[in-house]
Amino acid sequence: MSEIDPIEFGKLINAVENLAKEVSSLKDEVDELKGKIHGARGMALGFLLAAGGVGAGAGHLLEKLFKG
């Protein structure tokens, strides 16, 4: 079995280290995006509930005004 050239081995080590840094960076970005998605989902639910409440209140008010 032939030995690996030290220069090529050094290049391989460098490539693996760079790949590990890139994977770590991508993982951080994915975690950040997940947090934003969860926050946006909660905000959307809040808007839906608020819109439903405002609609129900307006309907009730209009019913009281027009039905006497």
N, CA, C and O atoms as a GROMACS GRO file, in nm:
protein
  272
    1MET      N    1   0.084  -0.117   0.000
    1MET     CA    2   0.000   0.000   0.000
    1MET      C    3   0.089   0.124   0.000
    1MET      O    4   0.181   0.135   0.081
    2SER      N    5   0.060   0.217  -0.092
    2SER     CA    6   0.145   0.336  -0.102
    2SER      C    7   0.102   0.441   0.000
    2SER      O    8  -0.014   0.449   0.040
    3GLU      N    9   0.199   0.520   0.040
    3GLU     CA   10   0.171   0.625   0.137
    3GLU      C   11   0.120   0.750   0.066
    3GLU      O   12   0.148   0.772  -0.051
    4ILE      N   13   0.045   0.828   0.139
    4ILE     CA   14  -0.009   0.952   0.084
    4ILE      C   15   0.098   1.059   0.089
    4ILE      O   16   0.172   1.070   0.187
    5ASP      N   17   0.107   1.138  -0.018
    5ASP     CA   18   0.202   1.249  -0.025
    5ASP      C   19   0.167   1.350   0.085
    5ASP      O   20   0.050   1.388   0.098
    6PRO      N   21   0.264   1.394   0.164
    6PRO     CA   22   0.237   1.487   0.274
    6PRO      C   23   0.169   1.616   0.228
    6PRO      O   24   0.084   1.671   0.299
    7ILE      N   25   0.205   1.665   0.111
    7ILE     CA   26   0.144   1.788   0.060
    7ILE      C   27  -0.004   1.764   0.030
    7ILE      O   28  -0.089   1.845   0.066
    8GLU      N   29  -0.034   1.653  -0.036
    8GLU     CA   30  -0.173   1.620  -0.067
    8GLU      C   31  -0.253   1.596   0.061
    8GLU      O   32  -0.370   1.632   0.071
    9PHE      N   33  -0.188   1.532   0.160
    9PHE     CA   34  -0.254   1.509   0.288
    9PHE      C   35  -0.286   1.641   0.356
    9PHE      O   36  -0.394   1.657   0.414
   10GLY      N   37  -0.194   1.737   0.350
   10GLY     CA   38  -0.216   1.870   0.407
   10GLY      C   39  -0.333   1.941   0.338
   10GLY      O   40  -0.415   2.006   0.403
   11LYS      N   41  -0.338   1.928   0.204
   11LYS     CA   42  -0.450   1.988   0.130
   11LYS      C   43  -0.583   1.926   0.172
   11LYS      O   44  -0.684   1.995   0.186
   12LEU      N   45  -0.581   1.795   0.191
   12LEU     CA   46  -0.702   1.724   0.232
   12LEU      C   47  -0.747   1.770   0.370
   12LEU      O   48  -0.866   1.795   0.392
   13ILE      N   49  -0.654   1.782   0.462
   13ILE     CA   50  -0.686   1.828   0.597
   13ILE      C   51  -0.745   1.969   0.590
   13ILE      O   52  -0.845   1.998   0.657
   14ASN      N   53  -0.685   2.056   0.512
   14ASN     CA   54  -0.734   2.193   0.496
   14ASN      C   55  -0.875   2.195   0.438
   14ASN      O   56  -0.960   2.271   0.484
   15ALA      N   57  -0.899   2.110   0.338
   15ALA     CA   58  -1.032   2.104   0.277
   15ALA      C   59  -1.136   2.056   0.378
   15ALA      O   60  -1.248   2.108   0.381
   16VAL      N   61  -1.102   1.958   0.460
   16VAL     CA   62  -1.195   1.906   0.561
   16VAL      C   63  -1.224   2.014   0.665
   16VAL      O   64  -1.339   2.029   0.707
   17GLU      N   65  -1.122   2.088   0.708
   17GLU     CA   66  -1.143   2.195   0.806
   17GLU      C   67  -1.233   2.303   0.748
   17GLU      O   68  -1.322   2.353   0.817
   18ASN      N   69  -1.211   2.341   0.622
   18ASN     CA   70  -1.295   2.442   0.559
   18ASN      C   71  -1.439   2.393   0.546
   18ASN      O   72  -1.533   2.470   0.568
   19LEU      N   73  -1.456   2.268   0.511
   19LEU     CA   74  -1.590   2.210   0.500
   19LEU      C   75  -1.660   2.209   0.635
   19LEU      O   76  -1.779   2.239   0.643
   20ALA      N   77  -1.588   2.175   0.741
   20ALA     CA   78  -1.646   2.174   0.875
   20ALA      C   79  -1.691   2.314   0.916
   20ALA      O   80  -1.797   2.329   0.976
   21LYS      N   81  -1.613   2.417   0.883
   21LYS     CA   82  -1.651   2.556   0.914
   21LYS      C   83  -1.777   2.595   0.836
   21LYS      O   84  -1.866   2.659   0.890
   22GLU      N   85  -1.782   2.556   0.711
   22GLU     CA   86  -1.897   2.590   0.627
   22GLU      C   87  -2.024   2.521   0.677
   22GLU      O   88  -2.131   2.582   0.679
   23VAL      N   89  -2.013   2.396   0.717
   23VAL     CA   90  -2.128   2.323   0.771
   23VAL      C   91  -2.175   2.389   0.900
   23VAL      O   92  -2.296   2.404   0.921
   24SER      N   93  -2.083   2.428   0.984
   24SER     CA   94  -2.119   2.495   1.109
   24SER      C   95  -2.190   2.627   1.081
   24SER      O   96  -2.290   2.660   1.146
   25SER      N   97  -2.141   2.702   0.984
   25SER     CA   98  -2.203   2.830   0.947
   25SER      C   99  -2.344   2.807   0.893
   25SER      O  100  -2.436   2.881   0.928
   26LEU      N  101  -2.360   2.707   0.809
   26LEU     CA  102  -2.493   2.677   0.754
   26LEU      C  103  -2.589   2.632   0.862
   26LEU      O  104  -2.708   2.665   0.858
   27LYS      N  105  -2.540   2.557   0.959
   27LYS     CA  106  -2.625   2.512   1.071
   27LYS      C  107  -2.674   2.632   1.150
   27LYS      O  108  -2.791   2.637   1.189
   28ASP      N  109  -2.585   2.728   1.175
   28ASP     CA  110  -2.625   2.849   1.247
   28ASP      C  111  -2.732   2.927   1.170
   28ASP      O  112  -2.828   2.977   1.228
   29GLU      N  113  -2.715   2.936   1.038
   29GLU     CA  114  -2.814   3.007   0.956
   29GLU      C  115  -2.949   2.936   0.958
   29GLU      O  116  -3.053   3.002   0.966
   30VAL      N  117  -2.948   2.805   0.952
   30VAL     CA  118  -3.074   2.728   0.956
   30VAL      C  119  -3.142   2.748   1.091
   30VAL      O  120  -3.264   2.765   1.096
   31ASP      N  121  -3.066   2.746   1.200
   31ASP     CA  122  -3.124   2.768   1.332
   31ASP      C  123  -3.186   2.907   1.342
   31ASP      O  124  -3.294   2.923   1.400
   32GLU      N  125  -3.118   3.007   1.285
   32GLU     CA  126  -3.172   3.144   1.286
   32GLU      C  127  -3.302   3.152   1.206
   32GLU      O  128  -3.397   3.216   1.249
   33LEU      N  129  -3.305   3.088   1.090
   33LEU     CA  130  -3.426   3.089   1.008
   33LEU      C  131  -3.541   3.017   1.076
   33LEU      O  132  -3.657   3.059   1.066
   34LYS      N  133  -3.510   2.907   1.147
   34LYS     CA  134  -3.614   2.835   1.221
   34LYS      C  135  -3.676   2.926   1.326
   34LYS      O  136  -3.798   2.927   1.344
   35GLY      N  137  -3.593   3.001   1.396
   35GLY     CA  138  -3.643   3.094   1.497
   35GLY      C  139  -3.733   3.201   1.437
   35GLY      O  140  -3.836   3.236   1.494
   36LYS      N  141  -3.695   3.251   1.321
   36LYS     CA  142  -3.777   3.353   1.254
   36LYS      C  143  -3.910   3.295   1.210
   36LYS      O  144  -4.013   3.361   1.219
   37ILE      N  145  -3.908   3.171   1.162
   37ILE     CA  146  -4.033   3.107   1.117
   37ILE      C  147  -4.128   3.089   1.235
   37ILE      O  148  -4.247   3.116   1.223
   38HIS      N  149  -4.076   3.043   1.349
   38HIS     CA  150  -4.161   3.023   1.466
   38HIS      C  151  -4.218   3.156   1.514
   38HIS      O  152  -4.335   3.162   1.552
   39GLY      N  153  -4.138   3.262   1.511
   39GLY     CA  154  -4.187   3.393   1.551
   39GLY      C  155  -4.293   3.445   1.456
   39GLY      O  156  -4.393   3.503   1.500
   40ALA      N  157  -4.274   3.425   1.328
   40ALA     CA  158  -4.371   3.472   1.229
   40ALA      C  159  -4.501   3.394   1.241
   40ALA      O  160  -4.609   3.451   1.223
   41ARG      N  161  -4.492   3.266   1.270
   41ARG     CA  162  -4.612   3.184   1.283
   41ARG      C  163  -4.694   3.233   1.402
   41ARG      O  164  -4.817   3.242   1.393
   42GLY      N  165  -4.629   3.263   1.513
   42GLY     CA  166  -4.700   3.314   1.631
   42GLY      C  167  -4.763   3.450   1.604
   42GLY      O  168  -4.874   3.477   1.649
   43MET      N  169  -4.692   3.535   1.530
   43MET     CA  170  -4.745   3.666   1.497
   43MET      C  171  -4.866   3.653   1.406
   43MET      O  172  -4.965   3.724   1.424
   44ALA      N  173  -4.860   3.563   1.309
   44ALA     CA  174  -4.972   3.542   1.218
   44ALA      C  175  -5.095   3.492   1.294
   44ALA      O  176  -5.206   3.536   1.267
   45LEU      N  177  -5.074   3.403   1.388
   45LEU     CA  178  -5.185   3.354   1.470
   45LEU      C  179  -5.246   3.468   1.551
   45LEU      O  180  -5.368   3.478   1.564
   46GLY      N  181  -5.162   3.553   1.606
   46GLY     CA  182  -5.211   3.670   1.680
   46GLY      C  183  -5.293   3.762   1.593
   46GLY      O  184  -5.398   3.811   1.635
   47PHE      N  185  -5.246   3.786   1.469
   47PHE     CA  186  -5.323   3.871   1.378
   47PHE      C  187  -5.457   3.808   1.344
   47PHE      O  188  -5.558   3.878   1.337
   48LEU      N  189  -5.459   3.678   1.322
   48LEU     CA  190  -5.585   3.610   1.291
   48LEU      C  191  -5.684   3.621   1.407
   48LEU      O  192  -5.802   3.649   1.387
   49LEU      N  193  -5.635   3.600   1.527
   49LEU     CA  194  -5.723   3.611   1.644
   49LEU      C  195  -5.773   3.754   1.662
   49LEU      O  196  -5.890   3.775   1.694
   50ALA      N  197  -5.685   3.850   1.643
   50ALA     CA  198  -5.725   3.991   1.656
   50ALA      C  199  -5.827   4.028   1.549
   50ALA      O  200  -5.926   4.095   1.579
   51ALA      N  201  -5.804   3.984   1.426
   51ALA     CA  202  -5.899   4.014   1.318
   51ALA      C  203  -6.034   3.950   1.346
   51ALA      O  204  -6.138   4.011   1.321
   52GLY      N  205  -6.034   3.829   1.397
   52GLY     CA  206  -6.158   3.763   1.433
   52GLY      C  207  -6.232   3.837   1.544
   52GLY      O  208  -6.354   3.852   1.539
   53GLY      N  209  -6.157   3.882   1.641
   53GLY     CA  210  -6.218   3.957   1.752
   53GLY      C  211  -6.275   4.090   1.705
   53GLY      O  212  -6.385   4.127   1.744
   54VAL      N  213  -6.201   4.161   1.622
   54VAL     CA  214  -6.248   4.289   1.569
   54VAL      C  215  -6.372   4.267   1.482
   54VAL      O  216  -6.468   4.343   1.490
   55GLY      N  217  -6.368   4.164   1.400
   55GLY     CA  218  -6.484   4.133   1.315
   55GLY      C  219  -6.607   4.098   1.397
   55GLY      O  220  -6.718   4.142   1.366
   56ALA      N  221  -6.587   4.019   1.501
   56ALA     CA  222  -6.700   3.982   1.587
   56ALA      C  223  -6.755   4.104   1.660
   56ALA      O  224  -6.876   4.120   1.672
   57GLY      N  225  -6.667   4.189   1.708
   57GLY     CA  226  -6.710   4.312   1.776
   57GLY      C  227  -6.785   4.405   1.682
   57GLY      O  228  -6.889   4.459   1.719
   58ALA      N  229  -6.733   4.422   1.562
   58ALA     CA  230  -6.800   4.509   1.463
   58ALA      C  231  -6.936   4.451   1.426
   58ALA      O  232  -7.033   4.526   1.413
   59GLY      N  233  -6.943   4.320   1.408
   59GLY     CA  234  -7.071   4.257   1.376
   59GLY      C  235  -7.173   4.275   1.487
   59GLY      O  236  -7.290   4.303   1.462
   60HIS      N  237  -7.128   4.259   1.609
   60HIS     CA  238  -7.215   4.277   1.724
   60HIS      C  239  -7.264   4.422   1.733
   60HIS      O  240  -7.382   4.446   1.759
   61LEU      N  241  -7.175   4.517   1.713
   61LEU     CA  242  -7.210   4.658   1.717
   61LEU      C  243  -7.311   4.693   1.608
   61LEU      O  244  -7.410   4.762   1.634
   62LEU      N  245  -7.286   4.647   1.487
   62LEU     CA  246  -7.379   4.674   1.377
   62LEU      C  247  -7.515   4.611   1.401
   62LEU      O  248  -7.618   4.669   1.369
   63GLU      N  249  -7.514   4.492   1.457
   63GLU     CA  250  -7.641   4.425   1.489
   63GLU      C  251  -7.719   4.506   1.590
   63GLU      O  252  -7.840   4.523   1.576
   64LYS      N  253  -7.652   4.558   1.694
   64LYS     CA  254  -7.719   4.638   1.796
   64LYS      C  255  -7.774   4.769   1.736
   64LYS      O  256  -7.884   4.812   1.771
   65LEU      N  257  -7.698   4.830   1.645
   65LEU     CA  258  -7.738   4.957   1.585
   65LEU      C  259  -7.859   4.941   1.494
   65LEU      O  260  -7.950   5.023   1.498
   66PHE      N  261  -7.861   4.839   1.413
   66PHE     CA  262  -7.965   4.825   1.313
   66PHE      C  263  -8.087   4.745   1.360
   66PHE      O  264  -8.194   4.759   1.301
   67LYS      N  265  -8.074   4.663   1.461
   67LYS     CA  266  -8.187   4.585   1.509
   67LYS      C  267  -8.254   4.655   1.627
   67LYS      O  268  -8.366   4.619   1.666
   68GLY      N  269  -8.188   4.751   1.682
   68GLY     CA  270  -8.248   4.829   1.788
   68GLY      C  271  -8.232   4.769   1.917
   68GLY      O  272  -8.279   4.825   2.017
   0.00000   0.00000   0.00000
